[in-house]
Amino acid sequence: MPTLTAALIYEEGSQSRLLVGALAASPAVTRLVLISHQGAHPTSLSTIAQSKTRTVQGDFLSGAGINQLLDENTTDYLLVCLPGEQVELGQRAMESLVSAAEESGAGLIYSDFRDDVGSQTTDHPLIDYQIGSIRDSFDFGAMMLISNRSADFAIRNHGRVDERLRWAGLYELRLKLSTDSTLLRIPEPLYTRVPADRRASGERQFDYVDPRQREYQLEMEQVA
């Protein structure tokens, strides 16, 4: 049976505790890695979650953070739960992701989802990844499943993720994966997301020119 590590940012008292509980309850999840700026191990988790959990201190999406996750991952797959999103897993969501990965041999798997905006829940279909889909803002949803075998192959061929990166660690890994592996979309909603940013798309589309985003954008451009 394939093994899976789920990694996510954890803060006490936040909605992340609910996601940790749901992931821990899934038979498909072998272990959990909780990333915390303080590095303190949470005490409010269920017994099963405690038994599967390891807490590390660091910056989730930095080059050093991504390398740490890859170096320490001894399971077949790494599930990356992106920060800033509240997620409710659908029935057998993890099993569906792993099954698709096993059948396809893809290096990265993501899925459609549903948006819960309070008054209604709507389907949120994504688009298929294609050659040339290199934008750092490409929408993978709130979760990506990465094949450990494919990640090892990409790193052997293209080198480790740059440790100096502050924000683009996962982006660099994704680009390296995409040169040798398939990035596969599952066209069915496997989870429900409560969007963290509820602004209209017209308000969000010019975020990249915000002066506060300059260093971030320059780093993304350098990696691309």
PAVEXMAR-227738 format. One line per 8 residues: number of its first residue (from 1); their letters; for each residue x, y, z of N, C-alpha, C. Coordinates in Angstrom, 1 decimal. Layout:
residues N
NUM = a = X/Y/Z/X/Y/Z/X/Y/Z; ...
***
This chain:
residues 224
1 = mptltaal = 0.8/-1.2/0.0/0.0/0.0/0.0/0.9/1.2/0.0; 0.6/2.2/-0.9/1.5/3.4/-1.0/1.4/4.2/0.3; 2.5/4.9/0.7/2.6/5.7/1.9/2.6/7.2/1.5; 2.0/8.0/2.4/1.8/9.4/2.1/2.1/10.2/3.4; 2.9/11.3/3.2/3.1/12.3/4.2/2.4/13.6/3.8; 1.6/14.2/4.7/0.9/15.4/4.5/1.6/16.5/5.2; 1.9/17.6/4.6/2.6/18.8/5.2/1.8/20.0/5.1; 1.7/20.7/6.2/0.9/22.0/6.2/1.4/22.9/7.4
9 = iyeegsqs = 1.1/24.2/7.2/1.3/25.1/8.3/0.3/24.9/9.4; 0.8/25.0/10.6/-0.1/24.8/11.8/0.0/25.9/12.8; -1.2/26.4/13.2/-1.2/27.4/14.2/-2.3/27.0/15.2; -2.0/27.0/16.5/-2.9/26.7/17.5/-4.2/27.6/17.4; -5.3/27.0/17.6/-6.6/27.8/17.6/-7.1/28.1/16.2; -6.4/27.7/15.2/-6.8/28.0/13.8/-7.6/26.9/13.2; -8.1/27.1/12.0/-8.9/26.1/11.3/-8.0/24.9/10.8; -6.7/25.1/10.9/-5.7/24.1/10.5/-5.9/22.8/11.4
17 = rllvgala = -6.3/23.0/12.6/-6.5/21.9/13.5/-7.6/20.9/12.9; -8.6/21.4/12.3/-9.7/20.6/11.7/-9.1/19.8/10.6; -8.3/20.4/9.7/-7.7/19.7/8.6/-6.7/18.7/9.1; -5.9/19.0/10.1/-5.0/18.0/10.6/-5.8/16.7/11.1; -6.9/17.0/11.8/-7.7/15.9/12.3/-8.2/15.0/11.2; -8.7/15.7/10.1/-9.3/14.9/9.0/-8.2/14.1/8.2; -7.0/14.7/8.1/-5.9/14.0/7.4/-5.4/12.8/8.2; -5.3/13.1/9.6/-4.9/12.0/10.4/-5.8/10.8/10.4
25 = aspavtrl = -7.1/11.1/10.3/-8.2/10.0/10.3/-8.2/9.2/9.0; -7.5/9.7/7.9/-7.5/9.0/6.7/-6.5/7.9/6.7; -6.9/6.7/6.4/-6.0/5.5/6.3/-4.9/5.7/5.3; -5.1/6.6/4.3/-4.1/6.8/3.3/-2.9/7.7/3.8; -3.1/8.4/4.9/-2.1/9.3/5.4/-1.2/8.6/6.4; 0.1/8.4/6.1/1.0/7.7/7.0/1.5/8.6/8.1; 1.9/9.8/7.7/2.4/10.7/8.7/2.1/12.2/8.4; 2.2/13.1/9.4/1.9/14.5/9.2/3.1/15.3/9.6
33 = vlishqga = 3.4/16.3/8.8/4.5/17.2/9.2/3.8/18.6/9.3; 3.9/19.1/10.5/3.3/20.5/10.8/4.4/21.5/10.8; 4.3/22.5/10.0/5.3/23.6/10.0/4.8/24.7/10.8; 5.6/25.1/11.8/5.3/26.2/12.7/6.5/27.1/12.9; 6.2/28.4/12.9/7.2/29.4/13.1/7.9/29.2/14.5; 7.1/28.8/15.5/7.6/28.6/16.8/8.2/27.2/17.0; 7.8/26.3/16.2/8.3/24.9/16.3/7.7/24.1/17.5; 6.7/24.7/18.2/6.2/24.0/19.4/5.2/22.9/18.9
41 = hptslsti = 5.3/21.8/19.5/4.4/20.7/19.2/3.0/20.9/19.7; 1.9/20.8/18.9/0.6/21.1/19.4/0.1/20.0/20.4; -0.7/20.5/21.3/-1.1/19.6/22.4/-2.6/19.3/22.3; -3.3/20.0/21.4/-4.8/19.9/21.3/-5.3/18.9/20.3; -4.4/18.1/19.7/-4.7/17.2/18.7/-5.3/15.8/19.2; -6.0/15.1/18.4/-6.5/13.8/18.8/-5.3/12.8/19.0; -5.6/11.7/19.6/-4.6/10.7/19.9/-4.0/10.2/18.6; -4.9/9.9/17.6/-4.4/9.4/16.3/-3.5/10.4/15.6
49 = aqsktrtv = -3.9/11.7/15.7/-3.2/12.8/15.0/-1.8/12.9/15.7; -1.8/12.9/17.0/-0.5/13.0/17.8/0.4/11.8/17.3; -0.1/10.7/17.1/0.7/9.5/16.8/1.4/9.6/15.4; 0.7/10.4/14.5/1.2/10.5/13.2/2.0/11.8/12.9; 2.1/12.7/13.9/2.5/14.1/13.7/4.0/14.3/14.1; 4.7/15.1/13.3/6.0/15.6/13.6/5.9/17.1/13.4; 6.5/17.9/14.3/6.4/19.4/14.1/7.8/19.9/13.8; 7.9/20.7/12.8/9.2/21.3/12.4/9.1/22.9/12.4
57 = qgdflsga = 10.2/23.6/12.6/10.2/25.0/12.5/10.8/25.5/11.2; 10.1/26.4/10.5/10.7/26.9/9.3/9.7/27.7/8.5; 10.1/28.1/7.3/9.2/28.8/6.3/8.8/27.8/5.3; 7.5/27.6/5.1/7.0/26.5/4.3/7.5/26.5/2.9; 7.4/27.7/2.2/7.6/27.7/0.8/8.9/28.2/0.4; 9.8/28.4/1.3/11.2/28.8/1.0/12.0/27.6/0.4; 13.1/27.9/-0.2/13.9/26.9/-0.8/14.4/25.9/0.3; 14.8/26.5/1.5/15.3/25.6/2.6/14.1/24.8/3.1
65 = ginqllde = 13.0/25.3/3.2/11.8/24.6/3.7/11.4/23.4/2.8; 11.4/23.7/1.5/11.0/22.6/0.6/12.1/21.5/0.6; 13.4/21.9/0.6/14.4/20.9/0.7/14.3/20.0/1.9; 14.0/20.7/3.1/13.8/19.9/4.3/12.7/18.9/4.2; 11.6/19.3/3.6/10.5/18.3/3.4/10.9/17.2/2.6; 11.6/17.5/1.4/12.0/16.4/0.5/13.1/15.5/1.2; 14.0/16.1/1.9/15.1/15.3/2.5/14.6/14.3/3.5; 13.5/14.8/4.3/13.0/14.0/5.4/11.9/13.1/5.0
73 = nttdyllv = 11.4/13.2/3.8/10.2/12.4/3.4/10.7/11.0/3.0; 10.2/10.0/3.8/10.5/8.6/3.5/9.3/7.9/2.9; 8.2/8.6/2.6/7.0/7.9/2.1/7.0/8.1/0.6; 6.0/7.4/-0.1/5.9/7.4/-1.5/5.5/8.8/-2.1; 4.6/9.5/-1.3/4.0/10.7/-1.8/4.1/11.8/-0.7; 4.2/13.0/-1.1/4.1/14.2/-0.2/2.9/15.1/-0.6; 2.0/15.2/0.3/0.8/16.1/0.0/1.2/17.5/0.6; 1.2/18.5/-0.2/1.5/19.9/0.2/0.1/20.6/0.3
81 = clpgeqve = -0.2/21.0/1.5/-1.4/21.8/1.7/-1.0/23.3/1.8; -1.4/24.0/0.8/-1.0/25.4/0.7/-1.5/26.3/1.8; -0.7/27.2/2.3/-1.2/28.1/3.4/-2.2/29.1/3.0; -3.0/29.5/4.0/-4.0/30.5/3.8/-5.4/30.1/3.3; -5.5/28.8/3.3/-6.8/28.2/2.8/-7.4/27.3/3.9; -8.7/27.4/4.1/-9.5/26.5/4.9/-10.1/25.5/4.1; -9.8/24.2/4.4/-10.1/23.1/3.5/-10.9/22.0/4.3; -12.0/21.5/3.7/-12.7/20.4/4.2/-12.6/19.3/3.2
89 = lgqrames = -12.0/18.1/3.6/-11.8/17.0/2.7/-13.1/16.3/2.3; -13.2/15.9/1.1/-14.3/15.1/0.7/-14.1/13.6/1.0; -15.1/12.8/0.9/-15.0/11.4/1.2/-14.0/10.7/0.4; -13.0/10.0/1.0/-12.0/9.3/0.3/-11.1/10.2/-0.6; -11.0/11.5/-0.3/-10.2/12.4/-1.1/-8.7/11.9/-1.2; -8.1/11.5/-0.1/-6.7/11.1/-0.2/-6.5/9.8/-1.0; -7.5/8.9/-0.8/-7.4/7.7/-1.5/-7.5/7.9/-3.0; -8.4/8.9/-3.4/-8.5/9.2/-4.8/-7.2/9.8/-5.4
97 = lvsaaees = -6.6/10.7/-4.7/-5.3/11.3/-5.1/-4.3/10.2/-5.3; -4.1/9.4/-4.3/-3.1/8.4/-4.4/-3.3/7.4/-5.5; -4.6/7.0/-5.6/-5.0/6.1/-6.7/-4.6/6.6/-8.1; -5.0/7.9/-8.3/-4.6/8.5/-9.6/-3.1/8.6/-9.8; -2.4/8.9/-8.7/-0.9/8.9/-8.9/-0.4/7.6/-9.2; -0.8/6.5/-8.6/-0.4/5.2/-8.8/-0.7/4.7/-10.3; -1.9/5.0/-10.7/-2.3/4.6/-12.0/-1.6/5.4/-13.2; -1.3/6.6/-12.9/-0.8/7.5/-14.0/0.7/7.6/-14.0
105 = gagliysd = 1.3/7.4/-12.8/2.8/7.7/-12.7/3.1/9.1/-12.8; 2.1/10.0/-12.6/2.4/11.5/-12.7/3.3/11.9/-11.5; 4.0/13.0/-11.8/4.9/13.6/-10.8/4.2/14.5/-9.8; 3.1/15.1/-10.2/2.3/16.0/-9.4/0.8/15.8/-9.8; 0.0/15.7/-8.8/-1.5/15.5/-9.0/-2.2/16.6/-8.2; -3.2/17.2/-8.8/-4.1/18.1/-8.2/-5.5/17.9/-8.7; -6.5/18.5/-8.0/-7.9/18.2/-8.4/-8.7/19.5/-8.3; -9.9/19.3/-9.0/-10.9/20.4/-8.8/-11.4/20.4/-7.4
113 = frddvgsq = -12.2/21.4/-7.0/-12.7/21.5/-5.6/-14.0/22.3/-5.7; -14.6/22.5/-4.5/-15.7/23.4/-4.4/-15.4/24.6/-3.5; -16.0/25.7/-3.8/-15.8/26.9/-3.0/-17.1/27.1/-2.1; -16.8/27.3/-0.9/-17.8/27.7/0.1/-17.7/29.1/0.5; -18.7/29.9/-0.1/-18.6/31.4/0.2/-19.6/31.8/1.2; -20.1/30.9/2.0/-21.0/31.2/3.1/-22.5/30.9/2.7; -23.0/31.6/1.7/-24.4/31.4/1.3/-24.6/30.3/0.4; -23.5/29.9/-0.3/-23.7/28.8/-1.3/-22.3/28.1/-1.5
121 = ttdhplid = -22.4/26.9/-2.0/-21.2/26.1/-2.4/-21.3/25.9/-3.9; -20.2/26.3/-4.6/-20.1/26.2/-6.1/-18.9/25.4/-6.5; -19.1/24.6/-7.6/-17.9/23.9/-8.2/-16.9/24.9/-8.7; -15.6/24.5/-8.5/-14.5/25.3/-8.9/-13.6/24.4/-9.8; -13.9/24.2/-11.1/-13.1/23.4/-11.9/-11.8/24.2/-12.3; -10.7/23.4/-12.3/-9.4/24.0/-12.7/-9.1/23.7/-14.2; -7.9/24.0/-14.6/-7.5/23.7/-16.0/-6.4/22.7/-16.0; -6.2/22.0/-17.1/-5.1/21.1/-17.2/-3.8/21.8/-17.4
129 = yqigsird = -2.8/21.2/-16.8/-1.4/21.7/-16.9/-0.9/21.3/-18.2; -0.2/22.3/-19.0/0.3/22.0/-20.3/1.8/22.5/-20.3; 2.5/22.1/-21.3/3.8/22.6/-21.5/3.7/24.1/-21.7; 4.5/24.9/-21.0/4.4/26.3/-21.1/3.6/27.0/-20.0; 2.9/26.1/-19.2/2.1/26.7/-18.1/3.0/27.0/-16.9; 3.9/28.0/-17.1/4.9/28.3/-16.1/4.6/29.4/-15.1; 3.4/30.1/-15.3/3.1/31.2/-14.4/3.2/30.7/-12.9; 3.8/31.5/-12.1/3.8/31.1/-10.6/2.4/31.2/-10.0
137 = sfdfgamm = 1.5/31.9/-10.7/0.1/32.0/-10.1/-0.8/30.9/-10.7; -0.3/29.9/-11.4/-1.1/28.9/-12.0/-1.9/28.2/-10.8; -3.2/28.0/-11.0/-4.1/27.6/-9.9/-4.1/26.1/-9.8; -3.4/25.6/-8.7/-3.5/24.1/-8.4/-4.5/23.8/-7.3; -5.2/24.8/-6.9/-6.1/24.7/-5.7/-5.3/24.7/-4.4; -5.8/24.1/-3.4/-5.3/24.2/-2.1/-4.3/23.0/-1.7; -4.3/22.0/-2.6/-3.5/20.8/-2.3/-2.8/20.3/-3.5; -1.5/19.8/-3.4/-0.8/19.2/-4.4/-0.2/17.9/-3.9
145 = lisnrsad = -0.3/16.8/-4.6/0.3/15.5/-4.3/1.5/15.4/-5.1; 2.7/15.2/-4.5/4.0/15.1/-5.2/4.5/13.7/-5.0; 4.9/13.1/-6.1/5.5/11.8/-6.1/7.0/11.9/-5.6; 7.4/11.2/-4.6/8.7/11.2/-4.1/9.7/10.7/-5.1; 9.3/9.7/-5.9/10.2/9.2/-6.9/10.5/10.2/-8.0; 9.4/10.9/-8.4/9.6/11.9/-9.4/10.4/13.1/-8.9; 10.2/13.5/-7.7/10.9/14.6/-7.1/12.4/14.3/-7.0; 12.7/13.0/-6.6/14.1/12.6/-6.6/14.8/12.6/-8.0
153 = fairnhgr = 14.0/12.2/-9.0/14.5/12.2/-10.3/14.8/13.6/-10.8; 13.8/14.5/-10.5/14.0/15.9/-11.0/15.2/16.5/-10.3; 15.4/16.3/-9.1/16.6/16.9/-8.4/17.9/16.3/-8.9; 17.9/15.0/-9.2/19.1/14.4/-9.8/19.4/15.0/-11.1; 18.4/15.3/-11.9/18.6/15.9/-13.2/18.9/17.4/-13.2; 18.2/18.1/-12.3/18.3/19.6/-12.4/18.8/20.3/-11.1; 19.2/19.5/-10.1/19.8/20.1/-8.9/18.7/20.3/-7.9; 19.2/20.5/-6.7/18.4/20.8/-5.5/17.7/22.2/-5.7
161 = vderlrwa = 16.6/22.4/-5.0/16.0/23.7/-4.9/16.9/24.7/-4.2; 17.0/25.9/-4.8/17.9/26.9/-4.3/17.6/27.3/-2.9; 18.5/27.1/-1.9/18.3/27.3/-0.5/18.1/28.8/-0.2; 18.5/29.7/-1.1/18.4/31.1/-0.9/17.0/31.7/-1.2; 16.2/30.9/-1.8/14.8/31.4/-2.1/14.0/31.6/-0.9; 13.3/32.7/-0.8/12.5/33.1/0.3/11.0/32.6/0.1; 10.5/32.7/-1.2/9.1/32.4/-1.4/8.9/31.3/-2.5; 9.9/31.1/-3.4/9.7/30.4/-4.6/10.2/28.9/-4.6
169 = glyelrlk = 10.4/28.4/-3.4/10.9/27.0/-3.3/10.0/26.0/-4.0; 8.7/26.1/-3.7/7.7/25.1/-4.3/7.6/25.4/-5.8; 7.6/26.7/-6.2/7.6/27.0/-7.6/8.7/26.4/-8.4; 9.9/26.5/-7.8/11.1/25.9/-8.5/11.0/24.4/-8.6; 10.5/23.8/-7.5/10.3/22.3/-7.6/9.3/22.0/-8.6; 8.2/22.7/-8.7/7.2/22.4/-9.7/7.7/22.5/-11.1; 8.5/23.5/-11.4/9.1/23.7/-12.8/10.0/22.5/-13.1; 10.8/22.1/-12.1/11.7/21.0/-12.3/11.0/19.7/-12.5
177 = lstdstll = 9.9/19.5/-11.8/9.1/18.3/-12.0/8.5/18.3/-13.4; 8.0/19.5/-13.8/7.3/19.5/-15.1/8.2/19.2/-16.3; 9.5/19.3/-16.2/10.4/19.0/-17.3/10.5/17.5/-17.6; 10.2/16.7/-16.6/10.4/15.3/-16.8/9.2/14.5/-16.5; 8.2/15.1/-15.8/7.0/14.3/-15.3/5.7/14.9/-15.8; 4.7/14.2/-15.7/3.3/14.7/-16.0/2.8/15.4/-14.8; 2.1/16.5/-15.0/1.4/17.2/-13.9/-0.1/16.9/-14.2; -0.8/16.2/-13.4/-2.1/15.6/-13.7/-3.2/16.3/-12.9
185 = ripeplyt = -4.2/16.7/-13.6/-5.4/17.2/-12.9/-6.5/16.1/-12.8; -7.1/16.0/-11.6/-8.3/15.1/-11.5/-9.5/16.0/-11.7; -10.3/15.7/-12.7/-11.4/16.6/-13.0/-12.7/16.3/-12.2; -12.5/16.2/-10.9/-13.7/16.1/-10.0/-13.3/16.8/-8.6; -14.3/17.4/-8.0/-14.0/18.1/-6.7/-13.8/17.1/-5.6; -12.6/17.1/-5.0/-12.2/16.2/-3.9/-12.3/16.9/-2.6; -12.5/18.2/-2.5/-12.5/18.9/-1.2/-13.3/20.2/-1.4; -13.6/20.8/-0.3/-14.3/22.1/-0.3/-13.3/23.2/0.3
193 = rvpadrra = -13.2/24.3/-0.3/-12.3/25.4/0.1/-13.1/26.6/0.5; -12.8/27.2/1.6/-13.3/28.5/2.0/-12.2/29.6/1.5; -12.5/30.3/0.5/-11.4/31.2/-0.1/-11.0/32.2/1.0; -9.6/32.4/1.0/-9.1/33.4/2.0/-9.2/34.8/1.4; -9.2/34.9/0.0/-9.2/36.2/-0.6/-10.6/36.2/-1.4; -11.5/37.0/-0.9/-12.8/37.1/-1.6/-13.0/38.3/-2.4; -11.9/39.0/-2.8/-12.1/40.1/-3.7/-12.4/39.6/-5.1; -13.1/40.4/-5.9/-13.4/40.1/-7.2/-12.1/39.9/-8.0
201 = sgerqfdy = -12.2/39.1/-9.1/-11.0/38.8/-9.9/-10.4/40.1/-10.5; -11.3/41.0/-10.8/-10.8/42.3/-11.3/-9.9/43.1/-10.3; -10.2/42.9/-9.1/-9.4/43.6/-8.0/-8.1/42.9/-7.8; -8.1/41.5/-8.0/-6.9/40.8/-7.7/-5.9/40.8/-8.9; -6.3/41.0/-10.1/-5.4/40.8/-11.3/-4.3/41.8/-11.3; -4.3/42.9/-10.6/-3.2/43.8/-10.7/-2.3/43.7/-9.4; -2.5/42.7/-8.6/-1.7/42.5/-7.4/-0.2/42.5/-7.7; 0.1/42.0/-8.9/1.6/41.9/-9.2/2.3/43.2/-9.3
209 = vdprqrey = 1.6/44.3/-9.5/2.2/45.6/-9.6/2.3/46.3/-8.3; 1.8/45.7/-7.3/1.8/46.3/-5.9/3.3/46.4/-5.5; 3.8/47.6/-5.1/5.2/47.7/-4.8/5.7/46.7/-3.7; 4.7/46.4/-2.8/5.1/45.4/-1.7/5.4/44.0/-2.3; 4.9/43.8/-3.5/5.2/42.5/-4.1/6.4/42.4/-5.0; 7.2/43.5/-5.1/8.3/43.6/-6.0/9.3/42.5/-5.7; 9.8/42.4/-4.5/10.9/41.4/-4.2/10.4/40.0/-4.5; 9.1/39.7/-4.1/8.5/38.4/-4.4/8.5/38.2/-5.9
217 = qlemeqva = 8.0/39.1/-6.7/7.9/38.9/-8.1/9.3/38.8/-8.8; 10.2/39.5/-8.3/11.6/39.4/-8.9/12.2/38.0/-8.7; 11.9/37.5/-7.5/12.4/36.1/-7.2/11.7/35.1/-8.1; 10.4/35.2/-8.3/9.7/34.3/-9.2/10.2/34.4/-10.6; 10.5/35.6/-11.1/11.0/35.8/-12.4/12.4/35.2/-12.6; 13.2/35.3/-11.5/14.5/34.7/-11.6/14.4/33.2/-11.7; 13.6/32.6/-10.9/13.4/31.2/-11.0/12.9/30.7/-12.4; 11.9/31.4/-12.9/11.4/31.1/-14.2/12.4/31.2/-15.3
***
